[in-house]
Amino acid sequence: MVTCIRPEPESTALGTSTDVFHTADKLAQAAVADLADFVAIEVSEPTLHGDVSTPRPLCSGTPFRRAAFQSKPGTDVRPAYAVGDVSRIPRATPYRQTLVDLHPRLILDLVRDGRWLVHDPTRAHRIREAQAHSAMVVPMIVGGAVLGLVGMYRRAESAPFDVDDLQAAIRFAERAAQCLDVVRGRIQGRVHARLLQRNLLPEVLPSLGAFEAAEGQVPVEGSGGEWFDIIPLSGARAALVVGATQGRGVDAAVGMSQLRAMIVALAIQDLAPDEILARLDDMANRLGEPLVSGRLPSDVKYAGSSCLCVVYDPVTGRCISSRAGASQLVVIRPDGVVSAPGLPSHPTLGSDGHPYETTEVDVPPGTVLLLKSGGIDDAHPDGDATAEHLREVVNRSGPDVRKIIESARRDVAPGHEPALLVARAQALDAKNVASLALPSDPAAVAAARAWTRRQLRTWMLDELAYTTALIVSELVTNAIRYATGPTELRLINDGHTLICEVSDTNGAVPRLHKARPSDEGGRGLSIVSELTQHRGTRLTAYGKTVWTEQSHST
């Protein structure tokens, strides 16, 4: 009895065409050991790509590839086709007839019954060279789908095949088809995961004043759970994020999309990177706890995911970062110095609930930031080794971000590629940032309005002068009324966006609510909301900053 070779466990299978060849080779070895002198296995091209649509009967135009060839030890039998090559299946041969009617063939005497060999000269030459005298051709079928074909041969002094051998070959082909179908299912899952991953990732990274150029990539043969993102934040800042969820396949891609959405939702609330990761960690722990029924709240696993979050401020020229897992940040300065900042290590999300820490780094204009997602196997990344490796990459590729990311990708072993995000930082021109310190005096409101109009005239943004003066009047009035310390007004002209910020020492966040007809006040924030595209509050170490954004065409 021929034993079916089982596919590799899910933990080691990558779900690629390589797994089909590997499984087919194991199957061929088993057939040679128990049944034949040499064996050739062909698989259909759709099978290699995880396609389940191979029809019955098989379309004559469907290509096949040689998946495996094995012969008994000590024999010098050469294959008609190398593994991986397209294998021709000519008409008027037992191979084509078997694929058409899906019936196995037993050829007792290749000399007497071998007139068909004239139609297949490539195989005919090798069959004669090997002195093969009998053959069996059996289709591999699962659920009506044709996965491939098994050709078995006996040669020289071996006894010819008989009907009992044909029955054993049919049983072998059935089990071989089941094994290949498992691998095909994994390939299909990987293909679906990659399609889902790419549809859920940003098609184009946002064009921001904080970065001169940016480029991101996820691995072609990854788990499906890797991602990268650039998130616009208030104050002309931006968050750069890379990460990788636990697991493989569609579930990993779904988990990636959900984690990415959560990070965006938290980041636009102006939370610091360590606070974002702390909330994600809590979420991963909560969703990992079973319900009263014993079931988990979600089939998607968030625990074990890695993430690196870096917030860059083009006004101050600094970035603050925090990580979970083995993700890494590499800083490539304009003078060519490459370093890996010592980010505090922290386990993956959902591990221990320990507080996250942050690292601050000066980022001169022209500095390239490279973010690399961590993998499950990278529990203790070597920052110095990574920096040295990236130094070699930059020396080869030059400063272009696309060449850097392509060069970094080429040096990674297949199956271990991380998500990469590369961005070249640029500072906001000092002439596009203006600030004014205000005393805690109601009379300062008028001075703030006048200063705002002058500044907008300098920037040639007169069309926004009236609305911005109203916004400044409302925000400064509230700051002076409810805070006791100093107040600062800051205007930022960031490309096509005018940002207005008012900072004070009161940590209470103003809430927008609908005023009733009888209310004498409470309409100021509603007016601000109507006049701006975006607005919000950012808590600071000394209080808060209330900010607004208006678009302009200048």
URFENRA-V832169 format. One record per run of one state. SS is the DSSP state (2 for helix, 1 for strand, 0 for the rest). FROM is the first residue (numbers start at 0). LEN is the number of residues. If there is no record, write none. Layout:
# URFENRA-V832169
ss->[SS & SS]
from->[FROM & FROM]
len->[LEN & LEN]
This chain:
# URFENRA-V832169
ss->[0 & 2 & 0 & 1 & 2 & 0 & 1 & 0 & 1 & 0 & 2 & 0 & 1 & 0 & 2 & 0 & 2 & 0 & 1 & 0 & 1 & 0 & 2 & 0 & 1 & 0 & 1 & 0 & 2 & 0 & 1 & 0 & 2 & 0 & 2 & 0 & 1 & 0 & 1 & 0 & 1 & 0 & 1 & 0 & 1 & 0 & 1 & 0 & 1 & 0 & 1 & 0 & 1 & 0 & 2 & 0 & 2 & 0 & 1 & 0 & 2 & 1 & 0 & 2 & 0 & 2 & 0 & 1 & 0 & 1 & 0 & 2 & 0 & 1 & 0 & 1 & 0]
from->[0 & 16 & 34 & 37 & 44 & 48 & 63 & 71 & 85 & 86 & 93 & 101 & 104 & 107 & 114 & 119 & 120 & 129 & 131 & 142 & 144 & 155 & 162 & 200 & 210 & 217 & 225 & 232 & 233 & 236 & 237 & 244 & 249 & 267 & 272 & 287 & 289 & 290 & 295 & 296 & 305 & 313 & 317 & 325 & 327 & 332 & 337 & 339 & 345 & 346 & 358 & 362 & 367 & 372 & 382 & 397 & 400 & 410 & 419 & 425 & 429 & 432 & 438 & 443 & 458 & 461 & 482 & 486 & 494 & 496 & 504 & 523 & 531 & 533 & 539 & 543 & 551]
len->[16 & 18 & 3 & 7 & 4 & 15 & 8 & 14 & 1 & 7 & 8 & 3 & 3 & 7 & 5 & 1 & 9 & 2 & 11 & 2 & 11 & 7 & 38 & 10 & 7 & 8 & 7 & 1 & 3 & 1 & 7 & 5 & 18 & 5 & 15 & 2 & 1 & 5 & 1 & 9 & 8 & 4 & 8 & 2 & 5 & 5 & 2 & 6 & 1 & 12 & 4 & 5 & 5 & 10 & 15 & 3 & 10 & 9 & 6 & 4 & 3 & 6 & 5 & 15 & 3 & 21 & 4 & 8 & 2 & 8 & 19 & 8 & 2 & 6 & 4 & 8 & 3]
